[in-house]
Amino acid sequence: MEVKKRFPELEHHKFRVVYDDTEDNRLPISSDDDLRACMAESTVKGGQLIKMYVLLDT
């Protein structure tokens, strides 16, 4: 997974990647389709920046 490559400290932790949609719902990114939806949301907002959150599961 690309996230583990960029953040090796997550190697032994469970985590999830999420983003906030146009209605401020926090949605998961767990597949390519989810990532495409996130990118489409960003385009609708007129943004060129996508803010994603990496959350550790407890």
Stockholm file with secondary structure:
# STOCKHOLM 1.0

chainA/1-58         MEVKKRFPELEHHKFRVVYDDTEDNRLPISSDDDLRACMAESTVKGGQLIKMYVLLDT
#=GR chainA/1-58 SS CHHHHHCGGGTTSCEEEEEECTTCCEEECCSHHHHHHHHHHHHHTTCSCCCEEEEECC
#=GC SS_cons        CHHHHHCGGGTTSCEEEEEECTTCCEEECCSHHHHHHHHHHHHHTTCSCCCEEEEECC
//
